[in-house]
Amino acid sequence: MGTSAKFAATVLLPIVLAACAGSDEGRSITYTDDRGVSNQPFPNNYKGDIVSFMRTYLNNPVGVRNAVMAEPIQRVVGGRLRYVSCLRFSPRDSDGNYAEPRERAILYVDGRLDRIIENASEPCAGAVYAPFPDLEKMAR
């Protein structure tokens, strides 16, 4: 590769990468393809999906306490109508102690678990919780 080709690649590469990065501005990263449909299907397997996800999300999924969950309801999140299920639990720390209860929101797109929102105070406002013993029975 000649000097002028290297120079052109050095100058053009950042511009091309910036154009790619800028094209999705304002779009959140999700695990599923968002078709932009406002009429979302109900997530029928939400309990099993949450347990499977939390088994990998938590550093130590064994010994979760005080697990409660609100069934999925439709809420506007990020300007789009989504099913949201709220979850509150006390995980076990690496030293064996229990942390303060955590509240998380689980978002669904096209009936599938899409992502977890760690700051869930807004999407979970007014959520009606019920015991969720499946989360307390998790194993590695």
Sequence and secondary structure as in RCSB ss.txt:
>XXXX:A:sequence
MGTSAKFAATVLLPIVLAACAGSDEGRSITYTDDRGVSNQPFPNNYKGDIVSFMRTYLNNPVGVRNAVMAEPIQR
VVGGRLRYVSCLRFSPRDSDGNYAEPRERAILYVDGRLDRIIENASEPCAGAVYAPFPDLEKMAR
>XXXX:A:secstr
  HHHHHHHHHHHHHHHHHHHHTTTT    SS     SS    TTHHHHHHHHHHHHSS  TT EEEEEEEEEEE
EETTEEEEEEEEEEE B TTS B   EEEEEEEETTEEEEEES  TTTTTT   EE HHHHT   
